[in-house]
Amino acid sequence: MCNGEFFLSGSLGSPASSGRSTSWSHASPAISTTQARASLIPGRSCGGTCVSVFLIDAPLVMADWIEVFVPSFQGFRFALLLRLLRVIKLRGIFQLLHDRLRSDLVIIIANIVLNLTLILSLTHLTACAWWGIGDSGAKGWMLKHKEDLGLDSVSIAYAYLTSLHWSLSQLTGGMDEVKPQNLEERVFAVVIFVIFFLVAAVFVSSMTSSLTQLNMLADGSSREIATLRWYLKENSITSALSARILRTVNRALKAQRADIPEDSVDLLKHLSEPLRMELHFEQYKPIFDNHPFFKRYSRECPGAMRKVCHLAVSYETVAAGDIVFAEGDIMPTPAFFIVVHGGMSYEHGLSHKTTPVAAGDWAAEGPLWMEWAHQGTLTASDETKLCMLGARQFQEIVGKYSHRGYNPRVYAKHWIQGVKDYDISDLRMGFEDAAAEQDDPNANYDATSSGRLHSFRFSAQSNFNRTSSSSRRSSSNASQRRSETDLT
């Protein structure tokens, strides 16, 4: 932690190095704006609404209008069947739920429920039509069935259940208890039999596919766990370590089912580069909004932040007990961390104070602005998912971007000045919110301001180096005292 000019000596705001980057960073918002305007075109919106809503809803209210204007209409009972067209909307509802589900098991079960719902809806519609045909004529199947039972009349529930029984039996070849008695019923029965023959084939195929997926989903994880157990046994791994490994693997499998990694989604490779940039920006922006600098930077420089999210950010999952970094580490690939979910603990090297790090907290901001040696040890207390921002990639991307408003140099300057007045730590030190709100009239640096910037770099570097040297001496003395105590 010796060089305060690491970030500030870059080419932030350099017009020569940022021309190509500027045009690229503004391409993505232009695309999204064009798409948003296209979706608001009146012709397209009205046309989509008519096709998706009006063509289905118009027949649904037709029965009510018939009842109002033609109360003596003989086919009013058949007109009421039009209301059953609402079943068509079930497909869209289930598709919406399917898009929001993230568990493979729940998706498969939802598909089975959808198939059963469609079959029951179709048989219900057919039963109502069969009942209406049989009860409309003088010599229909309803009259014949009452004569066979020796009854003058039957209840509505019995008549409906008999019709539903007949409708369900068409999926398996029909029934002998109720038969067509006239030409209309015979034609209806033949048409329904042909339709239900095709429906039954599709239904059986879909159910078989869903059940096969359930078995494969269960057998795949079980087979992998069994192979791991056999491997640990063959290599004489101790019971304690084997239990820890199996526990970690089970948690990883559970996390994998809950959080699908991007590499496993092959279809994302077919997206264009600007569209993937938009995807990553929406994915990571809510996480970085926990930090005051990135929240403002995303608002005022969205083009640069899109490229940062697209090229420099990734996820990392650590198990309980894993050490992310230790005191004195100078990482070869430095990174800034934000906890997505889980929990960690941070022990400061000098004070030995332990601080919990929860979801939304960040650690190791120093590498973003300067060369940094970690001041403590960050350890995972539980299965933890981290969002990592590579410091080198961040500096390279932001250094090539032309900042005409809010410039990261301003925040870096105030951050380095703030470190001199606070106890140095890898966690939040308390001045970040105030530093993020600072504005500088020389934010858009050019050749005329390079001299002033150079003098600031020298001042910040020298002052910070004195603080760093003092901290290192204190840390060295404390380590020497601990070593003497251990030897004693």
Secondary structure in CASP SS format (residue, H / E / C, confidence):
PFRMAT SS
TARGET T0000
AUTHOR 0000-0000-0000
METHOD secondary structure of the structure
MODEL  1
M C 1.00
C C 1.00
N C 1.00
G C 1.00
E C 1.00
F C 1.00
F C 1.00
L C 1.00
S C 1.00
G C 1.00
S C 1.00
L C 1.00
G C 1.00
S C 1.00
P H 1.00
A H 1.00
S H 1.00
S H 1.00
G H 1.00
R H 1.00
S H 1.00
T H 1.00
S H 1.00
W H 1.00
S H 1.00
H C 1.00
A H 1.00
S H 1.00
P H 1.00
A H 1.00
I H 1.00
S H 1.00
T H 1.00
T H 1.00
Q H 1.00
A H 1.00
R H 1.00
A H 1.00
S H 1.00
L C 1.00
I C 1.00
P H 1.00
G H 1.00
R H 1.00
S H 1.00
C H 1.00
G H 1.00
G H 1.00
T H 1.00
C H 1.00
V H 1.00
S H 1.00
V H 1.00
F H 1.00
L H 1.00
I H 1.00
D H 1.00
A H 1.00
P H 1.00
L H 1.00
V C 1.00
M H 1.00
A H 1.00
D H 1.00
W H 1.00
I H 1.00
E H 1.00
V H 1.00
F H 1.00
V C 1.00
P C 1.00
S C 1.00
F C 1.00
Q C 1.00
G C 1.00
F H 1.00
R H 1.00
F H 1.00
A H 1.00
L H 1.00
L H 1.00
L H 1.00
R H 1.00
L H 1.00
L H 1.00
R H 1.00
V H 1.00
I H 1.00
K H 1.00
L H 1.00
R H 1.00
G H 1.00
I H 1.00
F H 1.00
Q H 1.00
L H 1.00
L H 1.00
H H 1.00
D H 1.00
R H 1.00
L C 1.00
R C 1.00
S C 1.00
D H 1.00
L H 1.00
V H 1.00
I H 1.00
I H 1.00
I H 1.00
A H 1.00
N H 1.00
I H 1.00
V H 1.00
L H 1.00
N H 1.00
L H 1.00
T H 1.00
L H 1.00
I H 1.00
L H 1.00
S H 1.00
L H 1.00
T H 1.00
H H 1.00
L H 1.00
T H 1.00
A H 1.00
C H 1.00
A H 1.00
W H 1.00
W H 1.00
G H 1.00
I H 1.00
G H 1.00
D H 1.00
S H 1.00
G C 1.00
A C 1.00
K C 1.00
G C 1.00
W H 1.00
M H 1.00
L H 1.00
K H 1.00
H H 1.00
K H 1.00
E H 1.00
D H 1.00
L H 1.00
G C 1.00
L C 1.00
D C 1.00
S C 1.00
V C 1.00
S C 1.00
I H 1.00
A H 1.00
Y H 1.00
A H 1.00
Y H 1.00
L H 1.00
T H 1.00
S H 1.00
L H 1.00
H H 1.00
W H 1.00
S H 1.00
L H 1.00
S H 1.00
Q C 1.00
L C 1.00
T C 1.00
G C 1.00
G C 1.00
M C 1.00
D C 1.00
E C 1.00
V C 1.00
K C 1.00
P C 1.00
Q C 1.00
N C 1.00
L H 1.00
E H 1.00
E H 1.00
R H 1.00
V H 1.00
F H 1.00
A H 1.00
V H 1.00
V H 1.00
I H 1.00
F H 1.00
V H 1.00
I H 1.00
F H 1.00
F H 1.00
L H 1.00
V H 1.00
A H 1.00
A H 1.00
V H 1.00
F H 1.00
V H 1.00
S H 1.00
S H 1.00
M H 1.00
T H 1.00
S H 1.00
S H 1.00
L H 1.00
T H 1.00
Q H 1.00
L H 1.00
N H 1.00
M H 1.00
L H 1.00
A H 1.00
D H 1.00
G H 1.00
S H 1.00
S H 1.00
R H 1.00
E H 1.00
I H 1.00
A H 1.00
T H 1.00
L H 1.00
R H 1.00
W H 1.00
Y H 1.00
L H 1.00
K H 1.00
E H 1.00
N C 1.00
S C 1.00
I C 1.00
T C 1.00
S H 1.00
A H 1.00
L H 1.00
S H 1.00
A H 1.00
R H 1.00
I H 1.00
L H 1.00
R H 1.00
T H 1.00
V H 1.00
N H 1.00
R H 1.00
A H 1.00
L H 1.00
K H 1.00
A H 1.00
Q H 1.00
R H 1.00
A H 1.00
D C 1.00
I C 1.00
P C 1.00
E H 1.00
D H 1.00
S H 1.00
V C 1.00
D H 1.00
L H 1.00
L H 1.00
K H 1.00
H H 1.00
L C 1.00
S C 1.00
E H 1.00
P H 1.00
L H 1.00
R H 1.00
M H 1.00
E H 1.00
L H 1.00
H H 1.00
F H 1.00
E H 1.00
Q H 1.00
Y H 1.00
K H 1.00
P H 1.00
I H 1.00
F H 1.00
D C 1.00
N C 1.00
H C 1.00
P H 1.00
F H 1.00
F H 1.00
K H 1.00
R H 1.00
Y H 1.00
S H 1.00
R H 1.00
E H 1.00
C C 1.00
P H 1.00
G H 1.00
A H 1.00
M H 1.00
R H 1.00
K H 1.00
V H 1.00
C H 1.00
H H 1.00
L H 1.00
A C 1.00
V E 1.00
S E 1.00
Y E 1.00
E E 1.00
T E 1.00
V E 1.00
A C 1.00
A C 1.00
G C 1.00
D C 1.00
I E 1.00
V E 1.00
F E 1.00
A C 1.00
E C 1.00
G C 1.00
D C 1.00
I C 1.00
M C 1.00
P C 1.00
T C 1.00
P C 1.00
A E 1.00
F E 1.00
F E 1.00
I E 1.00
V E 1.00
V E 1.00
H E 1.00
G C 1.00
G C 1.00
M E 1.00
S E 1.00
Y E 1.00
E E 1.00
H E 1.00
G C 1.00
L C 1.00
S C 1.00
H C 1.00
K C 1.00
T E 1.00
T E 1.00
P E 1.00
V E 1.00
A C 1.00
A C 1.00
G C 1.00
D C 1.00
W E 1.00
A E 1.00
A C 1.00
E C 1.00
G H 1.00
P H 1.00
L H 1.00
W H 1.00
M C 1.00
E C 1.00
W C 1.00
A C 1.00
H C 1.00
Q C 1.00
G E 1.00
T E 1.00
L E 1.00
T E 1.00
A E 1.00
S C 1.00
D C 1.00
E C 1.00
T E 1.00
K E 1.00
L E 1.00
C E 1.00
M E 1.00
L E 1.00
G E 1.00
A H 1.00
R H 1.00
Q H 1.00
F H 1.00
Q H 1.00
E H 1.00
I H 1.00
V H 1.00
G H 1.00
K C 1.00
Y C 1.00
S C 1.00
H C 1.00
R C 1.00
G C 1.00
Y C 1.00
N C 1.00
P H 1.00
R H 1.00
V H 1.00
Y H 1.00
A H 1.00
K H 1.00
H H 1.00
W H 1.00
I H 1.00
Q H 1.00
G H 1.00
V H 1.00
K H 1.00
D H 1.00
Y C 1.00
D C 1.00
I C 1.00
S C 1.00
D C 1.00
L C 1.00
R C 1.00
M C 1.00
G C 1.00
F C 1.00
E H 1.00
D H 1.00
A H 1.00
A H 1.00
A H 1.00
E C 1.00
Q C 1.00
D C 1.00
D C 1.00
P C 1.00
N C 1.00
A C 1.00
N C 1.00
Y C 1.00
D C 1.00
A H 1.00
T H 1.00
S H 1.00
S H 1.00
G H 1.00
R H 1.00
L H 1.00
H H 1.00
S H 1.00
F H 1.00
R H 1.00
F H 1.00
S H 1.00
A H 1.00
Q H 1.00
S H 1.00
N H 1.00
F H 1.00
N H 1.00
R H 1.00
T H 1.00
S H 1.00
S H 1.00
S H 1.00
S H 1.00
R H 1.00
R H 1.00
S H 1.00
S H 1.00
S H 1.00
N H 1.00
A H 1.00
S H 1.00
Q H 1.00
R H 1.00
R H 1.00
S H 1.00
E H 1.00
T H 1.00
D H 1.00
L H 1.00
T C 1.00
END
